[in-house]
Amino acid sequence: MDAEEFWAILHAMPEPQPVFWRLYYNQLGEPITYSMEDMPGTYIDVDPETYARAPWNVRVQAGRLIEAKPSVRRLAPGDSGTPCHPDNVAIVVAQTEPHQRWSIKTHESH
């Protein structure tokens, strides 16, 4: 191959397609899939970092991506909730037996 053939092949190459990162979502703004493909459906463009993380705790509102703060759910003793054995939270007991009540509390993580 000589230089002219090389340049002819190079110039005959098609233009590279643009790279895009998309989040497809439903009518409620809930994520369906992250994709680099052009697919049917509603989408917003996201940056490469968001695409790489692919968070699912997001919603799309007014064309903007809103990421919810993660929360932690923990069992906590209290006056309401499920009556459990005083020594073992995994054993549910009748209200008439000695018990400790436990309920789920949600805390935002930082």
Secondary structure by P-SEA (a helix, b strand, c coil): ccaaaaaaaaaacccccbbbbbbbbccccccccccccccccbbbbbcaaaaaaccccbbbcccbbbbccbbbbbbbbcccccccccccccccccccccbbbbbbbbbbcc
